[in-house]
Every structure is written in structure tokens, then in C-alpha cells.
Amino acid sequence: MLGRTRSGKPVIGRRYGLRYGRPARWYHSEPGGIIVDVAMTLRLTDELQDALRETAEREHRSMQDVARTAIAEYTSKRAAMREELLESITAERAELLDRLATA
């Protein structure tokens, strides 16, 4: 144990990213605190920044909100595409996979 926090909880492996037995965040707060998300710097080309700004203004949203939505949509779409591809490969190659499993 590496000591205790102000609230009395043991600090475990803080050097290795563990706090209270679970992964720590860069901006960790005590229970009841308000800082729970991780900040990130995103470097954009001038063209992408202009497109992001125009979209945010057009939709009356913040650039941060538009970027978060775009990332969420992209990652969920990629995950769905990956699952569909794996399912199609599994279906197309079912006989081969069965032979390999019993070999």
C-alpha cells in the first residue's frame, strides 16, 4: 500500500495507474468531485477546423459536441462493419472452419 487519500481510502499502485484497485484517470477526483473525464488535444488541418466550425455554427452546437458526436458515430459504425465482416467470413468459410476445428 502506498498510503491513504484524504478520505482514508488506501492508494494501491498509483505509480502504475491503479488507484483504489482500479485504473486511475489523468484527472482523477475524490468521490463527489466533478472532474471525471480526460482532456484531449486534437490537432486539425485548417480545412477540417473550418468544416468543424461551420458545422457547429450551422447546427447551433459547440465544436467539441460536434467532434464528440462524429467520433462516436465513426467508432460505432466501424464496430458494426467489423462484426458484419466477421459474420460473413464465418458463414462463407463455415466448412473450412469446421474442418480446421476437428483436425
KEGU-514914 format. One record per atom (N, C-alpha, C, CB): residue in three letters; atom name; x, y, z. Coordinates in steps of 0.05 Angstrom, whole numbers. Glycine has a CB too. Layout:
<pts>
@aa = ALA	at = CA	x = X	y = Y	z = Z
...
</pts>
This chain:
<pts>
@aa = MET	at = N	x = 17	y = -23	z = 0
@aa = MET	at = CA	x = 0	y = 0	z = 0
@aa = MET	at = C	x = 18	y = 25	z = 0
@aa = MET	at = CB	x = -19	y = 0	z = 25
@aa = LEU	at = N	x = 10	y = 45	z = -15
@aa = LEU	at = CA	x = 26	y = 69	z = -18
@aa = LEU	at = C	x = 17	y = 92	z = 0
@aa = LEU	at = CB	x = 25	y = 78	z = -46
@aa = GLY	at = N	x = -1	y = 87	z = 18
@aa = GLY	at = CA	x = -12	y = 108	z = 35
@aa = GLY	at = C	x = -42	y = 110	z = 33
@aa = GLY	at = CB	x = 1	y = 135	z = 28
@aa = ARG	at = N	x = -52	y = 132	z = 43
@aa = ARG	at = CA	x = -81	y = 136	z = 42
@aa = ARG	at = C	x = -88	y = 163	z = 32
@aa = ARG	at = CB	x = -93	y = 132	z = 71
@aa = THR	at = N	x = -111	y = 165	z = 19
@aa = THR	at = CA	x = -121	y = 191	z = 9
@aa = THR	at = C	x = -132	y = 207	z = 33
@aa = THR	at = CB	x = -142	y = 187	z = -13
@aa = ARG	at = N	x = -139	y = 232	z = 27
@aa = ARG	at = CA	x = -151	y = 249	z = 48
@aa = ARG	at = C	x = -177	y = 237	z = 59
@aa = ARG	at = CB	x = -158	y = 277	z = 36
@aa = SER	at = N	x = -191	y = 221	z = 43
@aa = SER	at = CA	x = -216	y = 209	z = 53
@aa = SER	at = C	x = -210	y = 183	z = 67
@aa = SER	at = CB	x = -235	y = 204	z = 30
@aa = GLY	at = N	x = -185	y = 174	z = 68
@aa = GLY	at = CA	x = -178	y = 150	z = 83
@aa = GLY	at = C	x = -176	y = 125	z = 67
@aa = GLY	at = CB	x = -198	y = 146	z = 104
@aa = LYS	at = N	x = -182	y = 126	z = 41
@aa = LYS	at = CA	x = -180	y = 102	z = 23
@aa = LYS	at = C	x = -151	y = 96	z = 17
@aa = LYS	at = CB	x = -196	y = 107	z = -3
@aa = PRO	at = N	x = -144	y = 70	z = 16
@aa = PRO	at = CA	x = -117	y = 63	z = 10
@aa = PRO	at = C	x = -110	y = 68	z = -19
@aa = PRO	at = CB	x = -112	y = 33	z = 17
@aa = VAL	at = N	x = -86	y = 78	z = -24
@aa = VAL	at = CA	x = -77	y = 82	z = -52
@aa = VAL	at = C	x = -60	y = 58	z = -59
@aa = VAL	at = CB	x = -60	y = 109	z = -54
@aa = ILE	at = N	x = -68	y = 44	z = -80
@aa = ILE	at = CA	x = -55	y = 19	z = -88
@aa = ILE	at = C	x = -42	y = 23	z = -115
@aa = ILE	at = CB	x = -75	y = -4	z = -89
@aa = GLY	at = N	x = -16	y = 20	z = -118
@aa = GLY	at = CA	x = -3	y = 20	z = -144
@aa = GLY	at = C	x = -7	y = 45	z = -160
@aa = GLY	at = CB	x = -12	y = -3	z = -160
@aa = ARG	at = N	x = -7	y = 68	z = -147
@aa = ARG	at = CA	x = -12	y = 93	z = -161
@aa = ARG	at = C	x = 8	y = 98	z = -184
@aa = ARG	at = CB	x = -11	y = 117	z = -142
@aa = ARG	at = N	x = 33	y = 90	z = -179
@aa = ARG	at = CA	x = 54	y = 93	z = -199
@aa = ARG	at = C	x = 47	y = 79	z = -225
@aa = ARG	at = CB	x = 81	y = 83	z = -189
@aa = TYR	at = N	x = 33	y = 57	z = -224
@aa = TYR	at = CA	x = 26	y = 41	z = -247
@aa = TYR	at = C	x = -2	y = 45	z = -257
@aa = TYR	at = CB	x = 30	y = 12	z = -241
@aa = GLY	at = N	x = -14	y = 67	z = -249
@aa = GLY	at = CA	x = -41	y = 74	z = -259
@aa = GLY	at = C	x = -64	y = 61	z = -245
@aa = GLY	at = CB	x = -42	y = 66	z = -288
@aa = LEU	at = N	x = -59	y = 50	z = -221
@aa = LEU	at = CA	x = -80	y = 38	z = -206
@aa = LEU	at = C	x = -86	y = 56	z = -182
@aa = LEU	at = CB	x = -74	y = 9	z = -198
@aa = ARG	at = N	x = -111	y = 60	z = -176
@aa = ARG	at = CA	x = -119	y = 75	z = -153
@aa = ARG	at = C	x = -144	y = 62	z = -142
@aa = ARG	at = CB	x = -123	y = 105	z = -159
@aa = TYR	at = N	x = -145	y = 56	z = -117
@aa = TYR	at = CA	x = -167	y = 42	z = -105
@aa = TYR	at = C	x = -172	y = 15	z = -119
@aa = TYR	at = CB	x = -193	y = 59	z = -106
@aa = GLY	at = N	x = -151	y = 2	z = -129
@aa = GLY	at = CA	x = -154	y = -24	z = -142
@aa = GLY	at = C	x = -165	y = -23	z = -170
@aa = GLY	at = CB	x = -171	y = -41	z = -124
@aa = ARG	at = N	x = -168	y = 0	z = -182
@aa = ARG	at = CA	x = -179	y = 2	z = -209
@aa = ARG	at = C	x = -162	y = 23	z = -224
@aa = ARG	at = CB	x = -209	y = 9	z = -210
@aa = PRO	at = N	x = -163	y = 22	z = -251
@aa = PRO	at = CA	x = -147	y = 42	z = -266
@aa = PRO	at = C	x = -154	y = 70	z = -259
@aa = PRO	at = CB	x = -151	y = 38	z = -296
@aa = ALA	at = N	x = -133	y = 87	z = -256
@aa = ALA	at = CA	x = -137	y = 115	z = -250
@aa = ALA	at = C	x = -141	y = 131	z = -276
@aa = ALA	at = CB	x = -114	y = 126	z = -233
@aa = ARG	at = N	x = -152	y = 154	z = -274
@aa = ARG	at = CA	x = -155	y = 173	z = -296
@aa = ARG	at = C	x = -135	y = 195	z = -293
@aa = ARG	at = CB	x = -184	y = 184	z = -298
@aa = TRP	at = N	x = -128	y = 208	z = -314
@aa = TRP	at = CA	x = -109	y = 230	z = -313
@aa = TRP	at = C	x = -119	y = 252	z = -294
@aa = TRP	at = CB	x = -104	y = 242	z = -340
@aa = TYR	at = N	x = -145	y = 258	z = -296
@aa = TYR	at = CA	x = -156	y = 279	z = -279
@aa = TYR	at = C	x = -175	y = 265	z = -259
@aa = TYR	at = CB	x = -172	y = 300	z = -295
@aa = HIS	at = N	x = -164	y = 252	z = -240
@aa = HIS	at = CA	x = -180	y = 237	z = -220
@aa = HIS	at = C	x = -190	y = 256	z = -199
@aa = HIS	at = CB	x = -164	y = 214	z = -208
@aa = SER	at = N	x = -214	y = 252	z = -190
@aa = SER	at = CA	x = -224	y = 268	z = -168
@aa = SER	at = C	x = -233	y = 250	z = -146
@aa = SER	at = CB	x = -248	y = 286	z = -178
@aa = GLU	at = N	x = -234	y = 261	z = -122
@aa = GLU	at = CA	x = -244	y = 246	z = -99
@aa = GLU	at = C	x = -274	y = 241	z = -104
@aa = GLU	at = CB	x = -239	y = 262	z = -73
@aa = PRO	at = N	x = -285	y = 221	z = -90
@aa = PRO	at = CA	x = -313	y = 216	z = -93
@aa = PRO	at = C	x = -329	y = 241	z = -88
@aa = PRO	at = CB	x = -322	y = 193	z = -74
@aa = GLY	at = N	x = -348	y = 246	z = -105
@aa = GLY	at = CA	x = -364	y = 270	z = -103
@aa = GLY	at = C	x = -353	y = 294	z = -118
@aa = GLY	at = CB	x = -368	y = 278	z = -74
@aa = GLY	at = N	x = -329	y = 290	z = -130
@aa = GLY	at = CA	x = -316	y = 311	z = -145
@aa = GLY	at = C	x = -329	y = 314	z = -172
@aa = GLY	at = CB	x = -286	y = 306	z = -148
@aa = ILE	at = N	x = -320	y = 334	z = -188
@aa = ILE	at = CA	x = -332	y = 339	z = -213
@aa = ILE	at = C	x = -314	y = 332	z = -237
@aa = ILE	at = CB	x = -340	y = 368	z = -215
@aa = ILE	at = N	x = -289	y = 327	z = -232
@aa = ILE	at = CA	x = -270	y = 322	z = -255
@aa = ILE	at = C	x = -269	y = 291	z = -258
@aa = ILE	at = CB	x = -242	y = 334	z = -250
@aa = VAL	at = N	x = -281	y = 281	z = -279
@aa = VAL	at = CA	x = -280	y = 252	z = -284
@aa = VAL	at = C	x = -272	y = 245	z = -312
@aa = VAL	at = CB	x = -307	y = 240	z = -278
@aa = ASP	at = N	x = -272	y = 264	z = -331
@aa = ASP	at = CA	x = -265	y = 258	z = -358
@aa = ASP	at = C	x = -236	y = 266	z = -364
@aa = ASP	at = CB	x = -284	y = 273	z = -377
@aa = VAL	at = N	x = -225	y = 255	z = -385
@aa = VAL	at = CA	x = -198	y = 261	z = -393
@aa = VAL	at = C	x = -198	y = 282	z = -415
@aa = VAL	at = CB	x = -183	y = 235	z = -402
@aa = ALA	at = N	x = -181	y = 302	z = -412
@aa = ALA	at = CA	x = -179	y = 323	z = -433
@aa = ALA	at = C	x = -161	y = 312	z = -455
@aa = ALA	at = CB	x = -167	y = 349	z = -421
@aa = MET	at = N	x = -165	y = 323	z = -479
@aa = MET	at = CA	x = -150	y = 313	z = -502
@aa = MET	at = C	x = -145	y = 337	z = -521
@aa = MET	at = CB	x = -165	y = 290	z = -517
@aa = THR	at = N	x = -122	y = 338	z = -533
@aa = THR	at = CA	x = -116	y = 358	z = -553
@aa = THR	at = C	x = -119	y = 345	z = -580
@aa = THR	at = CB	x = -88	y = 371	z = -549
@aa = LEU	at = N	x = -134	y = 357	z = -598
@aa = LEU	at = CA	x = -139	y = 346	z = -625
@aa = LEU	at = C	x = -128	y = 366	z = -645
@aa = LEU	at = CB	x = -169	y = 340	z = -630
@aa = ARG	at = N	x = -108	y = 358	z = -659
@aa = ARG	at = CA	x = -96	y = 376	z = -679
@aa = ARG	at = C	x = -110	y = 372	z = -706
@aa = ARG	at = CB	x = -65	y = 372	z = -682
@aa = LEU	at = N	x = -121	y = 393	z = -718
@aa = LEU	at = CA	x = -136	y = 391	z = -743
@aa = LEU	at = C	x = -122	y = 408	z = -764
@aa = LEU	at = CB	x = -165	y = 400	z = -739
@aa = THR	at = N	x = -125	y = 400	z = -789
@aa = THR	at = CA	x = -117	y = 418	z = -811
@aa = THR	at = C	x = -135	y = 442	z = -811
@aa = THR	at = CB	x = -117	y = 403	z = -838
@aa = ASP	at = N	x = -126	y = 463	z = -825
@aa = ASP	at = CA	x = -143	y = 487	z = -827
@aa = ASP	at = C	x = -170	y = 480	z = -839
@aa = ASP	at = CB	x = -129	y = 509	z = -843
@aa = GLU	at = N	x = -169	y = 463	z = -860
@aa = GLU	at = CA	x = -194	y = 455	z = -874
@aa = GLU	at = C	x = -213	y = 441	z = -855
@aa = GLU	at = CB	x = -188	y = 438	z = -898
@aa = LEU	at = N	x = -203	y = 421	z = -839
@aa = LEU	at = CA	x = -220	y = 407	z = -821
@aa = LEU	at = C	x = -231	y = 425	z = -799
@aa = LEU	at = CB	x = -205	y = 383	z = -809
@aa = GLN	at = N	x = -214	y = 443	z = -789
@aa = GLN	at = CA	x = -223	y = 461	z = -768
@aa = GLN	at = C	x = -245	y = 480	z = -779
@aa = GLN	at = CB	x = -200	y = 478	z = -758
@aa = ASP	at = N	x = -242	y = 490	z = -803
@aa = ASP	at = CA	x = -262	y = 507	z = -815
@aa = ASP	at = C	x = -288	y = 491	z = -819
@aa = ASP	at = CB	x = -253	y = 518	z = -842
@aa = ALA	at = N	x = -286	y = 466	z = -828
@aa = ALA	at = CA	x = -310	y = 450	z = -832
@aa = ALA	at = C	x = -324	y = 444	z = -806
@aa = ALA	at = CB	x = -303	y = 423	z = -846
@aa = LEU	at = N	x = -308	y = 439	z = -785
@aa = LEU	at = CA	x = -319	y = 434	z = -758
@aa = LEU	at = C	x = -333	y = 459	z = -748
@aa = LEU	at = CB	x = -297	y = 425	z = -739
@aa = ARG	at = N	x = -320	y = 482	z = -751
@aa = ARG	at = CA	x = -332	y = 507	z = -741
@aa = ARG	at = C	x = -358	y = 513	z = -756
@aa = ARG	at = CB	x = -312	y = 530	z = -745
@aa = GLU	at = N	x = -358	y = 510	z = -783
@aa = GLU	at = CA	x = -382	y = 515	z = -798
@aa = GLU	at = C	x = -405	y = 497	z = -790
@aa = GLU	at = CB	x = -376	y = 512	z = -828
@aa = THR	at = N	x = -399	y = 471	z = -786
@aa = THR	at = CA	x = -419	y = 452	z = -778
@aa = THR	at = C	x = -430	y = 459	z = -751
@aa = THR	at = CB	x = -408	y = 423	z = -778
@aa = ALA	at = N	x = -413	y = 466	z = -732
@aa = ALA	at = CA	x = -422	y = 474	z = -705
@aa = ALA	at = C	x = -440	y = 499	z = -706
@aa = ALA	at = CB	x = -397	y = 479	z = -687
@aa = GLU	at = N	x = -431	y = 518	z = -722
@aa = GLU	at = CA	x = -448	y = 543	z = -724
@aa = GLU	at = C	x = -475	y = 537	z = -737
@aa = GLU	at = CB	x = -433	y = 564	z = -740
@aa = ARG	at = N	x = -474	y = 521	z = -758
@aa = ARG	at = CA	x = -499	y = 514	z = -772
@aa = ARG	at = C	x = -519	y = 499	z = -754
@aa = ARG	at = CB	x = -493	y = 498	z = -797
@aa = GLU	at = N	x = -508	y = 481	z = -737
@aa = GLU	at = CA	x = -525	y = 465	z = -720
@aa = GLU	at = C	x = -529	y = 477	z = -692
@aa = GLU	at = CB	x = -513	y = 437	z = -717
@aa = HIS	at = N	x = -518	y = 501	z = -688
@aa = HIS	at = CA	x = -520	y = 514	z = -662
@aa = HIS	at = C	x = -510	y = 497	z = -639
@aa = HIS	at = CB	x = -549	y = 523	z = -657
@aa = ARG	at = N	x = -487	y = 485	z = -644
@aa = ARG	at = CA	x = -475	y = 467	z = -624
@aa = ARG	at = C	x = -446	y = 475	z = -621
@aa = ARG	at = CB	x = -477	y = 437	z = -632
@aa = SER	at = N	x = -433	y = 466	z = -600
@aa = SER	at = CA	x = -404	y = 472	z = -596
@aa = SER	at = C	x = -388	y = 454	z = -615
@aa = SER	at = CB	x = -396	y = 468	z = -566
@aa = MET	at = N	x = -364	y = 463	z = -621
@aa = MET	at = CA	x = -346	y = 447	z = -638
@aa = MET	at = C	x = -339	y = 421	z = -623
@aa = MET	at = CB	x = -320	y = 463	z = -644
@aa = GLN	at = N	x = -336	y = 423	z = -597
@aa = GLN	at = CA	x = -330	y = 399	z = -581
@aa = GLN	at = C	x = -353	y = 378	z = -583
@aa = GLN	at = CB	x = -325	y = 406	z = -552
@aa = ASP	at = N	x = -377	y = 388	z = -582
@aa = ASP	at = CA	x = -400	y = 369	z = -584
@aa = ASP	at = C	x = -402	y = 356	z = -611
@aa = ASP	at = CB	x = -426	y = 384	z = -578
@aa = VAL	at = N	x = -397	y = 372	z = -632
@aa = VAL	at = CA	x = -397	y = 361	z = -660
@aa = VAL	at = C	x = -375	y = 340	z = -663
@aa = VAL	at = CB	x = -394	y = 384	z = -681
@aa = ALA	at = N	x = -351	y = 346	z = -653
@aa = ALA	at = CA	x = -329	y = 327	z = -655
@aa = ALA	at = C	x = -335	y = 302	z = -639
@aa = ALA	at = CB	x = -303	y = 340	z = -644
@aa = ARG	at = N	x = -346	y = 304	z = -615
@aa = ARG	at = CA	x = -352	y = 280	z = -599
@aa = ARG	at = C	x = -373	y = 263	z = -613
@aa = ARG	at = CB	x = -363	y = 288	z = -571
@aa = THR	at = N	x = -393	y = 276	z = -625
@aa = THR	at = CA	x = -414	y = 261	z = -639
@aa = THR	at = C	x = -402	y = 247	z = -663
@aa = THR	at = CB	x = -436	y = 280	z = -648
@aa = ALA	at = N	x = -384	y = 261	z = -678
@aa = ALA	at = CA	x = -372	y = 249	z = -702
@aa = ALA	at = C	x = -355	y = 225	z = -694
@aa = ALA	at = CB	x = -355	y = 269	z = -716
@aa = ILE	at = N	x = -340	y = 227	z = -672
@aa = ILE	at = CA	x = -323	y = 204	z = -663
@aa = ILE	at = C	x = -340	y = 181	z = -655
@aa = ILE	at = CB	x = -305	y = 213	z = -640
@aa = ALA	at = N	x = -362	y = 186	z = -640
@aa = ALA	at = CA	x = -379	y = 165	z = -631
@aa = ALA	at = C	x = -392	y = 151	z = -655
@aa = ALA	at = CB	x = -401	y = 176	z = -612
@aa = GLU	at = N	x = -402	y = 166	z = -674
@aa = GLU	at = CA	x = -414	y = 154	z = -698
@aa = GLU	at = C	x = -394	y = 137	z = -714
@aa = GLU	at = CB	x = -426	y = 176	z = -716
@aa = TYR	at = N	x = -369	y = 148	z = -717
@aa = TYR	at = CA	x = -349	y = 134	z = -732
@aa = TYR	at = C	x = -341	y = 108	z = -718
@aa = TYR	at = CB	x = -324	y = 151	z = -735
@aa = THR	at = N	x = -337	y = 108	z = -692
@aa = THR	at = CA	x = -328	y = 84	z = -678
@aa = THR	at = C	x = -350	y = 63	z = -678
@aa = THR	at = CB	x = -319	y = 91	z = -650
@aa = SER	at = N	x = -375	y = 72	z = -674
@aa = SER	at = CA	x = -397	y = 52	z = -674
@aa = SER	at = C	x = -401	y = 40	z = -702
@aa = SER	at = CB	x = -423	y = 65	z = -664
@aa = LYS	at = N	x = -398	y = 57	z = -722
@aa = LYS	at = CA	x = -401	y = 47	z = -750
@aa = LYS	at = C	x = -379	y = 27	z = -756
@aa = LYS	at = CB	x = -401	y = 70	z = -770
@aa = ARG	at = N	x = -354	y = 33	z = -748
@aa = ARG	at = CA	x = -332	y = 15	z = -753
@aa = ARG	at = C	x = -336	y = -12	z = -738
@aa = ARG	at = CB	x = -305	y = 28	z = -744
@aa = ALA	at = N	x = -346	y = -11	z = -714
@aa = ALA	at = CA	x = -350	y = -35	z = -698
@aa = ALA	at = C	x = -372	y = -52	z = -712
@aa = ALA	at = CB	x = -358	y = -28	z = -669
@aa = ALA	at = N	x = -393	y = -40	z = -722
@aa = ALA	at = CA	x = -414	y = -54	z = -735
@aa = ALA	at = C	x = -404	y = -67	z = -761
@aa = ALA	at = CB	x = -438	y = -36	z = -741
@aa = MET	at = N	x = -388	y = -51	z = -776
@aa = MET	at = CA	x = -376	y = -62	z = -801
@aa = MET	at = C	x = -358	y = -86	z = -795
@aa = MET	at = CB	x = -360	y = -40	z = -816
@aa = ARG	at = N	x = -343	y = -85	z = -774
@aa = ARG	at = CA	x = -325	y = -106	z = -767
@aa = ARG	at = C	x = -341	y = -131	z = -760
@aa = ARG	at = CB	x = -307	y = -99	z = -743
@aa = GLU	at = N	x = -362	y = -128	z = -744
@aa = GLU	at = CA	x = -379	y = -151	z = -737
@aa = GLU	at = C	x = -392	y = -163	z = -762
@aa = GLU	at = CB	x = -401	y = -142	z = -717
@aa = GLU	at = N	x = -402	y = -147	z = -780
@aa = GLU	at = CA	x = -414	y = -157	z = -805
@aa = GLU	at = C	x = -394	y = -172	z = -821
@aa = GLU	at = CB	x = -426	y = -134	z = -821
@aa = LEU	at = N	x = -370	y = -162	z = -823
@aa = LEU	at = CA	x = -349	y = -175	z = -839
@aa = LEU	at = C	x = -342	y = -202	z = -826
@aa = LEU	at = CB	x = -324	y = -157	z = -840
@aa = LEU	at = N	x = -339	y = -203	z = -800
@aa = LEU	at = CA	x = -332	y = -228	z = -787
@aa = LEU	at = C	x = -355	y = -248	z = -790
@aa = LEU	at = CB	x = -327	y = -223	z = -757
@aa = GLU	at = N	x = -380	y = -239	z = -789
@aa = GLU	at = CA	x = -402	y = -258	z = -793
@aa = GLU	at = C	x = -402	y = -269	z = -821
@aa = GLU	at = CB	x = -428	y = -244	z = -787
@aa = SER	at = N	x = -397	y = -251	z = -841
@aa = SER	at = CA	x = -397	y = -261	z = -869
@aa = SER	at = C	x = -374	y = -280	z = -874
@aa = SER	at = CB	x = -396	y = -237	z = -888
@aa = ILE	at = N	x = -351	y = -275	z = -863
@aa = ILE	at = CA	x = -328	y = -293	z = -866
@aa = ILE	at = C	x = -334	y = -320	z = -853
@aa = ILE	at = CB	x = -302	y = -281	z = -854
@aa = THR	at = N	x = -345	y = -319	z = -829
@aa = THR	at = CA	x = -352	y = -343	z = -815
@aa = THR	at = C	x = -373	y = -359	z = -831
@aa = THR	at = CB	x = -363	y = -337	z = -787
@aa = ALA	at = N	x = -393	y = -346	z = -842
@aa = ALA	at = CA	x = -413	y = -360	z = -857
@aa = ALA	at = C	x = -402	y = -372	z = -883
@aa = ALA	at = CB	x = -437	y = -341	z = -864
@aa = GLU	at = N	x = -385	y = -356	z = -897
@aa = GLU	at = CA	x = -374	y = -365	z = -923
@aa = GLU	at = C	x = -354	y = -388	z = -919
@aa = GLU	at = CB	x = -360	y = -342	z = -937
@aa = ARG	at = N	x = -340	y = -387	z = -897
@aa = ARG	at = CA	x = -319	y = -407	z = -892
@aa = ARG	at = C	x = -326	y = -427	z = -870
@aa = ARG	at = CB	x = -293	y = -393	z = -884
@aa = ALA	at = N	x = -352	y = -431	z = -866
@aa = ALA	at = CA	x = -360	y = -449	z = -844
@aa = ALA	at = C	x = -349	y = -477	z = -848
@aa = ALA	at = CB	x = -391	y = -450	z = -844
@aa = GLU	at = N	x = -350	y = -488	z = -872
@aa = GLU	at = CA	x = -340	y = -515	z = -877
@aa = GLU	at = C	x = -310	y = -517	z = -870
@aa = GLU	at = CB	x = -345	y = -524	z = -906
@aa = LEU	at = N	x = -295	y = -498	z = -880
@aa = LEU	at = CA	x = -266	y = -497	z = -874
@aa = LEU	at = C	x = -260	y = -495	z = -845
@aa = LEU	at = CB	x = -253	y = -475	z = -890
@aa = LEU	at = N	x = -275	y = -477	z = -831
@aa = LEU	at = CA	x = -271	y = -473	z = -803
@aa = LEU	at = C	x = -278	y = -499	z = -787
@aa = LEU	at = CB	x = -288	y = -450	z = -793
@aa = ASP	at = N	x = -299	y = -513	z = -795
@aa = ASP	at = CA	x = -306	y = -539	z = -783
@aa = ASP	at = C	x = -284	y = -559	z = -786
@aa = ASP	at = CB	x = -332	y = -549	z = -794
@aa = ARG	at = N	x = -272	y = -561	z = -810
@aa = ARG	at = CA	x = -251	y = -580	z = -815
@aa = ARG	at = C	x = -226	y = -573	z = -799
@aa = ARG	at = CB	x = -243	y = -580	z = -845
@aa = LEU	at = N	x = -220	y = -547	z = -796
@aa = LEU	at = CA	x = -197	y = -539	z = -780
@aa = LEU	at = C	x = -202	y = -545	z = -751
@aa = LEU	at = CB	x = -192	y = -509	z = -784
@aa = ALA	at = N	x = -226	y = -542	z = -742
@aa = ALA	at = CA	x = -233	y = -547	z = -714
@aa = ALA	at = C	x = -230	y = -576	z = -706
@aa = ALA	at = CB	x = -261	y = -537	z = -707
@aa = THR	at = N	x = -235	y = -594	z = -725
@aa = THR	at = CA	x = -234	y = -623	z = -719
@aa = THR	at = C	x = -207	y = -635	z = -727
@aa = THR	at = CB	x = -256	y = -637	z = -734
@aa = ALA	at = N	x = -190	y = -619	z = -739
@aa = ALA	at = CA	x = -163	y = -630	z = -748
@aa = ALA	at = C	x = -144	y = -634	z = -725
@aa = ALA	at = CB	x = -151	y = -612	z = -769
</pts>
